[in-house]
């Protein structure tokens, strides 16, 4: 079955702990009747628009050949760069063994500085999703039970990137492990990393914890500025229960003045107002509108 939603990896920078804008992965989901549309690639992406049709053409493609041709066109400058990244992500989902080898070769060329792209296109943008393609093949060989501990073992030191994060979000039992490690972590950096990694999973079992973290991050030893990670995760889950939980947690946060610190304001708006506007830009609708539709 072809999944309606897809996750796109873009611009691997940092260690997944900085401000929201530095997370640098792009998540896209479209055409799933049980979940809200979500896109960090197209602002307010809506079904039926030209952008939506292009996204669906890539994310519903089940053949590896056309996807690889889109990627090559993006690299050569004859195709859209973001569509090339979407195509690579879809290849990772398909887990094609032959293209895992091609991905490894392309990654090696980029790392060696031997891949030329048109001006304005950075070959290093491709590295996270190429890593994800290789890891998905490793997953098929090793199994989730072996790969998950290996990847989680990289988190405390920060020796991982967006390719690893994307694959963690797809592994069975990853959400349970991330929640447990988040609660058990004594230091801030690994705690925030585990919380951020939950934003790659669409596991509805994480909704209660994420809602509590968003409403009162300080009670979990997390500074308020990282509360948006829980909001991001709930929005990515995208079900009526997760969106309702986000709406209720936002009301609790406002009542408790969780985000009242003026230093959290951006552009003349408080933290919760900015967080609310992010819902519009990423899903195209207010939370209340989505709750009526789902």
For each residue, the residues with C-beta under 8 A, 3 or more apart:
1:
2: 59 60 62
3: 6 59 93
4: 29 30 31 32 33 35 59
5: 28 29 30 31 32 35 38 59 202 238
6: 3 28 29 58 59 86 89 90 93
7: 25 27 28 89 166 169 200
8: 25 26 27 28 41 82 85 86 89 129
9: 12 25 26 85 89 128 129 132 162 163 166
10: 24 25 26 41 82 85 125 128 162
11: 24 122 125 128
12: 9 24 124 125 127 128 161 162 163
13: 22 24
14: 17 18 22 23 24
15: 18 158 160 193
16: 23 158 160 162 165 193 196 197
17: 14 158 189 192 193 196
18: 14 15 22 23
19: 22 225
20: 23 228 229 232
21:
22: 13 14 18 19
23: 14 16 18 20 196 199 232
24: 10 11 12 13 14 162
25: 7 8 9 10 40 128 162 165 166 200
26: 8 9 10 39 40 41 85
27: 7 8 38 39 40 236
28: 5 6 7 8 38 39 40 41 42 45 55 59 86
29: 4 5 6 32 35 36 37 38 39 236 238
30: 4 5 37 39 45 47 52 55 56 59
31: 4 5 47 56 59 60
32: 4 5 29 35 238
33: 4
34: 239 294
35: 4 5 29 32 38 202 237 238 239 294
36: 29 235 238 243 283 285 290 294
37: 29 30 45 46 47 283 284 285
38: 5 27 28 29 35 235 236 238 282 283
39: 26 27 28 29 30 42 43 45 55 282 283
40: 25 26 27 28 282
41: 8 10 26 28 45 55 82 86
42: 28 39 45 51 52 55
43: 39 281 282
44: 280 281 282 283 284
45: 28 30 37 39 41 42 49 51 52 55 283 284
46: 37 49 52 284
47: 30 31 37 52
48: 52 53
49: 45 46 52 53
50: 53 54
51: 42 45 54 55
52: 30 42 45 46 47 48 49 55 56
53: 48 49 50 56 57
54: 50 51 57 58 80 83
55: 28 30 39 41 42 45 51 52 58 59 86
56: 30 31 52 53 59 60
57: 53 54 60 61
58: 6 54 55 61 67 70 83 86 87 90
59: 2 3 4 5 6 28 30 31 55 56 86 90
60: 2 31 56 57
61: 57 58 66 67 87 90
62: 2 94
63: 66 67
64: 67 68 91 94 96 98 99
65: 68 69
66: 61 63 69 70
67: 58 61 63 64 70 71 87 88 90 91 94
68: 64 65 71 72 87 91 99 102
69: 65 66 72 73
70: 58 66 67 73 74 79 83 84 86 87
71: 67 68 74 75 84 87 88 91
72: 68 69 75 76 79
73: 69 70 76 78 79 84
74: 70 71 77 79 80 81 83 84 85 87 121
75: 71 72 84 115 117 121 123 126
76: 72 73 79 118
77: 74 117 118 121
78: 73
79: 70 72 73 74 76 83 84
80: 54 74 83 84
81: 74 84 85 121 125
82: 8 10 41 85 86
83: 54 58 70 74 79 80 86 87
84: 70 71 73 74 75 79 80 81 87 88 126
85: 8 9 10 26 74 81 82 88 89 125 126 129
86: 6 8 28 41 55 58 59 70 82 83 89 90
87: 58 61 67 68 70 71 74 83 84 90 91
88: 67 71 84 85 91 92 103 126 129 130 133
89: 6 7 8 9 85 86 92 93 129 132 166
90: 6 58 59 61 67 86 87 93 94
91: 64 67 68 71 87 88 94 96 99 103 133
92: 88 89 95 129 132 133 136 166
93: 3 6 89 90 136
94: 62 64 67 90 91 99
95: 92 100 136 137 139 140
96: 64 91 99 100
97: 100 101 137 140
98: 64 101 102
99: 64 68 91 94 96 102 103 133
100: 95 96 97 103 104 133 134 136 137
101: 97 98 104 105
102: 68 98 99 105 106
103: 88 91 99 100 106 107 130 133 134
104: 100 101 107 108 130 134
105: 101 102 108 109
106: 102 103 109 110 115 126 130
107: 103 104 110 111 126 127 130 131 134
108: 104 105 111 112
109: 105 106 112 114 115
110: 106 107 113 114 115 123 124 126 127 130
111: 107 108 127
112: 108 109
113: 110
114: 109 110
115: 75 106 109 110 123
116: 123
117: 75 77 121 122 123
118: 76 77 121
119:
120:
121: 74 75 77 81 117 118 125
122: 11 117 125
123: 75 110 115 116 117 126 127
124: 12 110 127
125: 10 11 12 81 85 121 122
126: 75 84 85 88 106 107 110 123 129 130
127: 12 107 110 111 123 124 130 131 161 163
128: 9 10 11 12 25 131 132 161 162 163 166
129: 8 9 85 88 89 92 126 132 133 163 166
130: 88 103 104 106 107 110 126 127 133 134 163
131: 107 127 128 134 135 161 163 164
132: 9 89 92 128 129 135 136 162 163 164 166 167
133: 88 91 92 99 100 103 129 130 136 137
134: 100 103 104 107 130 131 137 138 163
135: 131 132 138 139 147 151 163 164 167
136: 92 93 95 100 132 133 139 140 167 170
137: 95 97 100 133 134 140 141
138: 134 135 141 142 147
139: 95 135 136 142 143 144 147 167 171
140: 95 97 136 137
141: 137 138
142: 138 139 146 147
143: 139 146 147
144: 139 147 148 171 172 173 174
145: 148 149 173
146: 142 143 149 150
147: 135 138 139 142 143 144 150 151 167 171
148: 144 145 151 152 168 171 172 173 174 177
149: 145 146 152 153
150: 146 147 153 154
151: 135 147 148 154 155 160 164 167 168 171
152: 148 149 155 168 174 177 178 181
153: 149 150 156
154: 150 151 157 158 159 160 164
155: 151 152 158 160 181 190 193 194 197
156: 153 190 193
157: 154
158: 15 16 17 154 155 189 193
159: 154
160: 15 16 151 154 155 164 165
161: 12 127 128 131 164 165
162: 9 10 12 16 24 25 128 132 165 166
163: 9 12 127 128 129 130 131 132 134 135 166 167
164: 131 132 135 151 154 160 161 167 168
165: 16 25 160 161 162 168 169 196 197 200
166: 7 9 25 89 92 128 129 132 162 163 169 170 200
167: 132 135 136 139 147 151 163 164 170 171
168: 148 151 152 164 165 171 174 178 197 200 201
169: 7 165 166 174 197 199 200 201 202
170: 136 166 167 174 200 201
171: 139 144 147 148 151 167 168 174
172: 144 148
173: 144 145 148 176 177
174: 144 148 152 168 169 170 171 177 178 197 201 203
175: 178 179 198 201 203 205 206
176: 173 179 180 205
177: 148 152 173 174 180 181
178: 152 168 174 175 181 182 194 197 198 201 206
179: 175 176 182 183 194 198 206 209
180: 176 177 183 184
181: 152 155 177 178 184 185 190 194
182: 178 179 185 191 194 195 198 209 220
183: 179 180 209 220
184: 180 181
185: 181 182 190 191 194
186:
187: 190 191
188: 191 192 221 222 223
189: 17 158 192 193
190: 155 156 181 185 187 193 194
191: 182 185 187 188 194 195 220 221 222
192: 17 188 189 195 196 222 226 229
193: 15 16 17 155 156 158 189 190 196 197
194: 155 178 179 181 182 185 190 191 197 198
195: 182 191 192 198 199 213 222 226 229 230 233
196: 16 17 23 165 192 193 199 229
197: 16 155 165 168 169 174 178 193 194 200 201
198: 175 178 179 182 194 195 201 206 210 229 230 233
199: 23 169 195 196 229 232 233 236
200: 7 25 165 166 168 169 170 197 236
201: 168 169 170 174 175 178 197 198 206 233 236 237
202: 5 35 169 236 237 238
203: 174 175 206 237
204: 207 237 239 241 242
205: 175 176
206: 175 178 179 198 201 203 209 210 233 237
207: 204 210 211 234 237 241 242 245
208: 211 212 245
209: 179 182 183 206 212 213
210: 198 206 207 213 214 230 233 234 237 242 245
211: 207 208 214 215 230 234 245 246 248 249
212: 208 209 215 216 219 220 249
213: 195 209 210 216 217 220 222 227 229 230
214: 210 211 217 227 230 231 234 246 249 250 253
215: 211 212 249 250 252 253 256 258
216: 212 213 219 220 252 253 256 258
217: 213 214 220 222 223 224 226 227 230 258
218: 221 222 223 224 258
219: 212 216
220: 182 183 191 212 213 216 217
221: 188 191 218
222: 188 191 192 195 213 217 218 226 227
223: 188 217 218 226
224: 217 218 227 258 259 261 264 271
225: 19 228 264
226: 192 195 217 222 223 229
227: 213 214 217 222 224 230 231 253 258 259 271
228: 20 225 231 232 271 275 278
229: 20 192 195 196 198 199 213 226 232 233
230: 195 198 210 211 213 214 217 227 233 234 249
231: 214 227 228 234 235 246 250 275 278
232: 20 23 199 228 229 235 236
233: 195 198 199 201 206 210 229 230 236 237
234: 207 210 211 214 230 231 237 242 243 245 246 249
235: 36 38 231 232 238 242 243 246 278 279 282 283
236: 27 29 38 199 200 201 202 232 233
237: 35 201 202 203 204 206 207 210 233 234 242
238: 5 29 32 35 36 38 202 235 242 243 283
239: 34 35 204 242 243 294
240: 243 244 290 291 294
241: 204 207 244 245
242: 204 207 210 234 235 237 238 239 245 246
243: 36 234 235 238 239 240 246 247 287 290 291 294
244: 240 241 247 248 291
245: 207 208 210 211 234 241 242 248 249
246: 211 214 231 234 235 242 243 249 250 287
247: 243 244 250 251 287 288 291
248: 211 244 245 251 252
249: 211 212 214 215 230 234 245 246 252 253
250: 214 215 231 246 247 253 254 272 275 276
251: 247 248 254 255
252: 215 216 248 249 255 256 258
253: 214 215 216 227 249 250 256 258 259 272
254: 250 251 257 258 259 272
255: 251 252
256: 215 216 252 253
257: 254 260
258: 215 216 217 218 224 227 252 253 254
259: 224 227 253 254 264 270 271 272
260: 257 270
261: 224 264 271
262: 265
263:
264: 224 225 259 261 270 271
265: 262 268 269 270 271 274
266: 269 271 274
267: 274
268: 265
269: 265 266 273 274 277
270: 259 260 264 265 273 274
271: 224 227 228 259 261 264 265 266 274 275
272: 250 253 254 259 275 276
273: 269 270 276 277
274: 265 266 267 269 270 271 277 278
275: 228 231 250 271 272 278 279
276: 250 272 273 279 280 287
277: 269 273 274 280 281
278: 228 231 235 274 275 281 282
279: 235 275 276 282 283 285 286 287
280: 44 276 277 283 284 285 286
281: 43 44 277 278
282: 38 39 40 43 44 235 278 279
283: 36 37 38 39 44 45 235 238 279 280 290
284: 37 44 45 46 280
285: 36 37 279 280 289 290 293
286: 279 280 289 290
287: 243 246 247 276 279 290 291
288: 247 291 292
289: 285 286 292 293
290: 36 240 243 283 285 286 287 293 294
291: 240 243 244 247 287 288 294
292: 288 289
293: 285 289 290
294: 34 35 36 239 240 243 290 291
